[in-house]
Amino acid sequence: MKAQGDPNYDVFLKCVLKGLVRYQRLMENMGKRFAKWKRMVRQQKGKLYIMRVCISMLLGWHKYSKATYMGSN
């Protein structure tokens, strides 16, 4: 192990600290990116749900329109 007064030890510590700071920034960026992806997935799920409901209403409209309008005449 190197002594604390050694100039190489100081350089080594600076490199380690730089690496830790870079790692911390990388993790923060990944967290932001993950939150963005999560929000996009949630929006897409909502859009797919709306499309599914609309399509099912379009496919099944004739069942309910005949029952309500034909029976009233």
Buried (B, 14 or more C-beta within 10 A) or exposed (E): EEEEEEEEEEEEEEEEEEEEEEEEEEEEEEEEEEEEEEEEEEEEEEEEEEEEEEEEEEEEEEEEEEEEEEEEE
